[in-house]
Amino acid sequence: MNIPAPRIGLVLVCAVLALAAPVLISPYSLRVLILALISAIAVVGLCLAFGYTGLIQLGQAAFVGIGAYTSALLTTRLGFDVWLALPAAVIVSAVAGMLIGAPMLRLRGHYLALATVGLNVTMEIVTKNWTDLTGGDDGLSGIPGIGVGSFDFASDRSFYYLALAFLTLVALIAAAIRASHFGRAMIAVRDDELACGACGVRVFRTKLLAFTLASAYGGLSGVLYAHYSNYISPGDFDGVKAITLLVMLIVGGEASILGAIAGAVVISFAPEWLRFLGQGYLTVFGIGVVIVLVLLPSGLAGAARSLGRRLPTGLRRA
């Protein structure tokens, strides 16, 4: 496969910057970047369901919460090792996504969107009121960190590389899914369900598998968040979090894996860049997001592709 040299160069530059980031930025910015990478995992999963399959998913934060609470409870209450709790929590999130998606995906359009919003509200209500299990509004504390043998990912720098490794892995898996027969089926379902059904594509199964994969990605994001922050509460996975994840995807580019990652990083840092505005920064942030959505309907990824097409022919082929 002939990959353009500028694209290879861009990937190499991004890889070098990602590896050197802990040295180049402040400790506080590094912490924000870690949270951005953790969120990016959930956003990549949302890309599979929303961007590729066309499912209006406004409840991704619920599956992030399911993964976080499952791993936290397994490690704090049952004494599981983190590396056993991690796959268990991802599986629980995926199974929850499959069981919830089976009836929910019979809905379409704004009805599905409202149902996923209700899912997130239900998750928040359950975690707030089931105090014996979740700790209620007080949350769960004392969640252990992640380690391998005698090495512990306790420092922000070491956890950054762990989060980067997980994000790279799930992004490569998502790219492989996108290039597969199933990935082409997802995009076909997004474009025209009726035509896909007439051509023999199992539309409902495709949608359910995409929803399940997105749920698993959300669960993994929740596990990493829980063991990084060492504390979780219902407010970490509320409706605001769900909307934020969706905004990250749309700003980055709803049908682009790299765009999803870029959107997660930009939206995570945007409030910090606007902090000098004081109380008015939220207003400016909201207006900025609306402007991006209007002027860049394909997100940052679409803007990058458009810029690449405008480059001189010789430079594109260089």
N, C-alpha and C positions, 0 to 999 in steps of 0.2 A: 504494500500500500504506500502510495506516494504522499507523504505528509509535507505540506509547505514549510520551508525553512523558517519563515517568521513565526509560524505557530509553534514549531519546536523551540525556537528561541524564547518565546513568551512563556512556555511551560517551564523551561529551565530557569528563567529569571524568577518566576513565581516560586519554584521549588527552593531556590537558593534563599530568597527572602523569607520563606516559611521556616527554613532550618535556622536562619540567622536571627529571626525575630526576637527571641529571648535576650539577645545581646544588644539589639538595636533600640528597644523600647523600654520604658520605665516599668518598675514592678507593678504599679497599678494598671497600666495599659496591658501588661501581660495577663493580668487576671481577667480583664475584660475580654481579651482575645481568647483565652481559654473558654470562657462562657460562650463566646461566639462560635467556636469550633464545636462545642457540645450542642448548641442550638442547630448548627449547620447539619448535623446528622439527622435530626428530626425534619429539617427542611428538605433535605435530599429525599427522605421518605415521602414527604408531602408532594415532592415533584413527581414521584411515580404515580401517586393517586390523582392529584389535581392536574399537574402539567401534562402528563402523558395519557392518562385515561379519562380526564375530564370530570372527575368526581369532585364536587364542591365540598371539600372537607374542611369544616371549621371546628373540628374537635380533636385535632392532633395533640393538643396539650393534655387531653385526658389520657392518652396512651403513654405520653411522657410520664405522667403521674403514676400510672399503673406500674410501669417499669421501675420507677424510683421507689415507690412504697413496697413493692414486692421484694426488691433487693434489700432495702433497708430492714424490713421485717425478718427476712431470712437470716440476715447477718447479726442483727441485734437481739432478736427474740429466740431464734433457733440455733444460733451459733454456726451457721454455714460459713464456709470460706468464700471470700468475694468472688473467686474465679469459678465457683460452683453456683453462686447466687446470680452471677451475671447472665449466663445462658438460660438459667431457669426463669429469670425475670423477662428476658426477651421472648422466650417461648410463651409465657403467660400473657404477655402483651399481644403476641401474634394470635393466640387462641381467642383472647377477648375480642380482638378485631374481627376474627372470622365469625364468632358467635353473634356479635353485635351487627356486623355487616350483612349477615345472611338475611335478616328481615329488613334492615334499614335501606339496603341498596335496591329494594323494590321501588323506592321513591326516586324521583328525578328532579333536577333543577333546584329551584328555591325550596322545595319541600325537603329535599335531601340536606340542603344547607341548614334549614331550621332544625332538622332532626339531629345533626351533628352538633349544633349549638346546644341543644337540649342534653346531649350526651355529656358535654363539658360541664354544664350546670349541674347535672346529676352527680358527676364525679366530685365536684367541689362540695356539694351538699353532703354526700356520703363521708368524705374525708373529714369534714368539719364536725359531723354529729356522731360518727362511730368512734367515740373517744377511747374506748377500751383497746381498739386495734390501732388506730392511727394517731392517737394523742390529741385529736381535735385541733383547735386553733393553736394549741401549744406546740403541735408538730412532733416530730421524732428527732431526737438528738443522739449524739454518741455513735453515729454511723461510722464504721471503720474506713480507713483509707484503703487504697489499692497497693499491693506489694507483690513482688516475685521473690520468693525465698527470703533472704536477708535484706534485699533491696526494697525500699518503700518509696512510692511516688508521692512523697510528702511535700516536697518543694514545688512551687509553681512552675519552675523550669522543667522539672522531670515530668510533671503531670501534663504540661503543654505538649511534650513530645508523645506522650501516651495518647492524648486526645487527637493529635495530628495523625498518628498511626491508625487509630480507629476510623477517623474521617476518611483517610486515604483508602482504607480497605473497603468501606461501605460505598464510597464513590466509584471505585473500580467495579464493585459488584453491580451497582446501579447502571454503570455504562455497559457492562456485559449483558444485563437484562435488556437494556434499550436496543442493543444490536441483535438480540435473539428473535426467534419467531414470536415468542410471547410479547416482546417489546413492540414489535410491529403490529401485533394484534391489539395491544393497548391503545396505540396511536390511532388505529383504524376505528376502534370503538369510540374514541373521543371525537373523531371527525364525523362519523355517521353510523349510529347503532343499527338502524334498520338495514342499511346496505350490508353491514357485517353479518347480521343474522341471516340475511338472504344468501350470503356467500358461504355459510357454514361455520362462521366463527361463533364460538360459545360465549356470547356476550356477558351473561351474568357471571359465569365462572371467571372470565377475564377480569371483570370489575371486582369480584370478591377477592381474587388473588392479589390484585393491586392494592386493595384496601388492607389486606392482611400484611403484605410486605411493608406498607407505610406504617402500620401499627407496630411492627417489629422494630423498625428504625426508630420510631418514637420511644419504644421501651428501652432500647440501648442508650439513647440520649438521656433518658431519665436515670438509668443506672449510673452513668458517668457523673451526672449532676449530683446525685445523692452522695456518692463516695468522694466527690471533690469538695462539696460544701460541708459535708459531715452533719448536715441538718436539713430537713425538709418540712414544709407546712403546706396546707391547702392553697394558700395564696401564690405559691410557686407555679401552680398549674391551673390558674383560673382562666376566665374568658379573655382577659387582657393578654395573657401568654399565648392563647390560641390565635388571636388576631395578629399578634406580633409575628408569630411564625408564618402566617399567611402573607403578611406584608413583606417579610424577608424574601419569600419566594417570588412574589410578584415584582418587587423592585429589582431583584437579581435577574429574573427571567424565568417564567413559570415552566418552560419546557427545556431548561438547561441545567445540567448538574453543576457545572462550574459557576453558572449564574446564581444558583441557589446558595452556594458557598459564599460567593461575593456579596450577595444580598444580606446574608446572616452577619457577615463582618461589618458591612457598612451600617446596617440598622443598629447593631450593637454599639458601635462607636459614635454614631450621629448625636445621641444625647450628650455625650462627653464633649464633642467638638462644639456644641451649642451651649454648653453650661455657662459660658461667660455672659449669656443673655439674661441670666437670673430666672425669675418667675416666668418670663415670656418664652423660654426656650421650647416648651412643649407646643406652643402655638406655631412657632416658626418651623419646628420639626414636622408637625402635621401638615402645614401648608407645603413644605418641601416634598413630602411624600406624595401629596396630591399632584403637584407639578410634575414629578417624575412619572407618575402613572399616566398623566395626560400626554406629556411630550415623548415619553419612551414606553409605548404600550408593550413592547417586547422586553422591557427591562434593560439592565446594564449589559446583559449578554447580547441582546439585539442591537444595542448601540455599538458595541464592540465589533459585531459582524458588519454593520453598516459602515463603520469607519474603515474596516479592512477592505471593503469593496471600493471605497473611494481612493485608496492608495494608488499611486502610479503602478501600471502593470509590471514594470521592471522591478519595482520594490517588492510587489507581492510575490514575484517569482524568485526573488533573490535568495 
